[in-house]
């Protein structure tokens, strides 16, 4: 990570609006801000590697961080994708062990980092911080269960259609939007190989989905629900 600095006004506002600090009391927020440092992570640079001792807690302020695991042959399997406001690997605060996966910047990212030892010390004195961390771990675990179920219960086109429907307005009208990240990241997020994502988009053309680069147009969300 590039040169670290204390958070400025803009970074403080982003942190205060994150799901992590937004639920804390004034004293806990002040304590966490006191230990926060900000740094840039260039695209494709590693934040930490699987098996390394966990010494920092990270919060994404901008950009995306890809979390993945490697097998003995060097093949990668995406575990999660963290974006603005997300806390990366909150479970390390509780278990105090080693990072369970590798984290890499999917694009240039701005991160806040907190020394884990000091976070644990504050949490031991501030119940609201301890509860916030437990809630985040619980939410991340629930998201992992949902992702696992989607992998086993739904085909590739169904996974993609469910993702697209989450970006459609409730009124069921045609809509267009830009994917927040590259298709390769979306493929990993949905547990698909890039070529499987491309095939799914091709199949969904028959259901009113038109994709050009990262721009997606959905002509009939109701038809997409029937995939």
N, C-alpha and C positions, 0 to 999 in steps of 0.2 A: 504494500500500500504506500502511496506517495506521502509526502510530508504531512504530518498530523498537526491539527490546530484545534483550538477551542471553538465551539459552535458560535457562529455569528447570529444576527437577528433572524435571518431567513432560515437557517438550520434549526434554530431553537423553535421557531413557529412550526416547522415540519415535524419535529420531534413531539411537540406538545399536542399536535393533531393526530399522532400515530395511535393505533389501538393500544400500544404498550403504556405510554405515559398519560394518555387522556383519562384513564380511570383512576389515577393516583391522586392522593391529597397533596396539598401545597408543599408540605415539608419533604415528602418523598420525591416529588418532582425536583425540588431544589437540590436534594442530595444526589439524584441521578445526573442532573445537569452539571453538577460540580465535577463529576468524574468522566463526563463524556468528552471524547475527542473525535474530530471529523477528518476523514481522509478520502482521497479519490483512488479508485481501483480501475486501471485501464482494461479495456476489453480483452478477454481471454486470460487475464492474470488470475492466479490462484489466490483465494482468500485463506483457505487452509486445506489440508489434505487429510483423508481418512486415516485414523490411527494416531494422529498428532495429539499431544496433550492439549486439552481444552483450557485456554487461558483468557479468552475474550468472548463477550456477547456482542453481537452485531445487529444493528437496525438499518434497513435500507432507506435512504432518503430520496434517491433517484436511481433510475436504471434497474437492471434485473440481475439477480444472482442465481445461477443454476447449481443445484445440489445433485450429485450423482455418485454411484458406486461403481467400482471396477471389479471384474472377475480376474482370475489368474491369467487369462489370455489377453487382458487389456481391453476387453469390450466394456462399453459404458452402458449403464442403465439409469435413466433420470429418476430421481426420487421426488424432487419438488422444485418449484420455481418461485423465488421470492421477489416481490416488487416493492414499490414505495410504501413505507409504513410497516412492513413486515419485520418481525424479529426472527433472526436466523438461528435455528437449533436451540430453542429455549430450554430443552431438556438438559443441556450440559450444566445449567445452573443447579439442577437438582441432583444429578448423578456425579458431577465433579470428575468425570473420567476423561475419555478421549473422544475426539470428533468421530461420529459414526459414518460420515460420508465426506466426499470432497466438494468444496465450494469454489466456483469459478465465476468471474464476471462474464455474463453473456453479452454485455455491452458496457461502455463506460458507466461506472456507478459511483455514487457518493454515499458513503457509509458513516454512521456513528458507531463508535466502539466503546465498550465499557469493560474495565478490568473485572474478571469474574470473581476474584477474591473479594474485591470491594463491593460488588453487587451482593454477594452472599452476606457480607457483614451488614449492609444496609437492610437487606430482607430479614435478617434475624432480629432487627430492631423495629422494622416497619411492616406490620401485618398486611397493609394494603398492597405493598410491593410483592410480598410473598404470595398473596392471593392472585394478583395480576399475572404473575409468572405461571402459577398452577393453571389458571384459566387459559393462558396461551398454549401451554403444553397440551391441555385437554382438547382445545380446538384443533391444534395441528394433528393430534392423534386421530380425531374424528375425520379430518380431511383425508388422512392416509387410508382409513377404512373405506371411505366413500370412493377414493381412487381405485383401491383394490377391487371393490365390488363392481365398479364400472368396467374394469379390465376383464372381469370374468362373466359379466352379465350382458354386455353390449358389444356389438360388432363395431368395426372401425367407423363405418358411416354413421352409426347410431351415436358413438362417442362424439364425433365431430358435430353432428346435428344438435346434440344436447348443448355443446359449448356455444354454438351459434345462437341457439334459442335464448340462452342466458343474456345475449346482447340485443334481443329484440324488444320493442316496446310492448306493453301489456295490451294495447288495443288491437294487436294482430295485424297491423298494417305493414306494407312493404317498408324496408329500411335498408340503409347502407351504413357501414362503419369501417374503420381501419383497425386491423389487427394490432394489438399493443406491442407485439414483438415479432421477430422473424418466424417464418413457418417452421424452421427446424426446431425452434424452442416450443412452438405449439405442439409439434409432433411428440416431443419428449414429455411435455406436460400431460398429453393424452395417452401416453404409453404406446406410441406408434413409431414405426420407422418412417423416415421422411417420404419414402416411396409409397407407403401405405396411406399416408395423409394425402398425397397427390391423387391416388386412386379414389379415395373417399370423396374428395372435392369433385372429381370428374363424375362420379356416380350421382352426386347431389345436384348436378346441373339439371337433371330430370325433375328435380323437386324445387326448382326456382332459385338455385344458388349460383351466383356468378362471382368468380374470384379473379381479380387482376392484381398481381403483386400482393400487397397487403390490404387492398381495398376489397371489401366483401359487400355484395348486394344480395338481399334476400327478398324475392318478389312475393312469396306467399308463405309466411311463417306457419300457417295452419297446415300446409302441405308438408312442411318440414317435420312437424310433430308426428306425422304418420310413417316416418322412415323406420 
